[in-house]
Amino acid sequence: MAKTYGPLILLHFGTVPIIVASSVDAAREIMKTHDITFANRPYLNTISKLTYDGKDIAFSKYGEQWRQLKSISVLHLLSNKRVQSYRKVREEEVASMIKKIQGTNESVFNLSEFVATLTHNVISRAALGKIYEGMELKHLLDRTLDLAGRFCFASVFPSLAWMDRFTGLEREIERLVKDVDEFYDVVIDEHVNKKEGGAEGQDLIDILLEIQKDNSTGFHLEKKMIKAIILDVFNAGTDTTSTSLDWAIGEVLRNPRTMKKLQQEAHTVGQGRDMITEDDLDNMPYLKAVLKEALRLHVPAPLLVPRESTKDVKLLGYDIPSGWQVMINAWAIARDPLIWEEPEEFRSERFLNNKMDYKGFDFEFVPFGAGR
């Protein structure tokens, strides 16, 4: 549709007007030039209920609560020091996965399942302090992703919101919210009742409970906010990560030349050792190029997370009213032939000797979005 109608398209999802931006210029205008205007999240009925009425970071309305939660995230949850503190967790879980692969004795096995278990275990240990045995947590995550993707009348035909009860969606959402709430009540109570450990042994719930006790900022971190933030961590950090790794491995398998160069780099850096460590990664530019190219071709969330205009604004010459939803077609931008040579081809070399990164400053490459 973007090829036919241009970089800015107006669609109506039910009665809701939605702008879809599919060019670098449009993305830059939305995520940089008019960043504050488009910093809000639209009301999405299912998402709102699953995040305790937007008490999380990803879907919180733009305002003081969002600023406080973002500050907590940047300073306490995702700082370089905190990320490094979980290095042992990552290395142990990678070693565990490799051991499982070796244990298959070269028989056929499902690598996607191993990768999904890896990402789930890393996030579980970092966020909750341990891996919760059984399928309960995984089942809750699967149900969350399923319901978030279901058609919801309340979100597109507000006057027909009663239909969600008729279709059973509302009942399923209520049941899921209850199950999630009960699970995290147990997890949080376990953390409150355990003996205090050192900072190195802290998981994300420990940190959030510590912030909750500290009233020096004047911001009260509610229990529901803690649950919603951890939900964000799981929903954004498990399925997306394992899917991206699946695509990267799949592309390497389809491109023997890429695989050979990657193996050569690993052998050179590893120097006969059993394991590549995180210290080695700075000396592996080809591995980084492979991962970037995989993220370019296979954007984890092809339309990113929807935004909403907070006031009337002019975008590429068009008047966009306040309250309209905006989606950025990162998938189309990443395959634009005006930007990328042979865009449909997997070519890791395009990211070698290229400073372009996914941190939100290069609008040709925004697999994780940009701006606030």
Helices and strands as residue ranges (DSSP letters): H 2-5, E 8-13, E 16-21, H 24-28, I 29-33, H 45-50, H 64-72, I 73-77, H 80-85, H 87-103, H 111-128, H 136-148, H 153-156, G 158-160, H 163-167, H 169-193, G 199-201, H 204-213, H 223-237, H 239-254, H 256-270, G 278-283, H 285-297, E 307-308, E 313-315, E 318-320, E 325-328, H 330-334, G 348-351
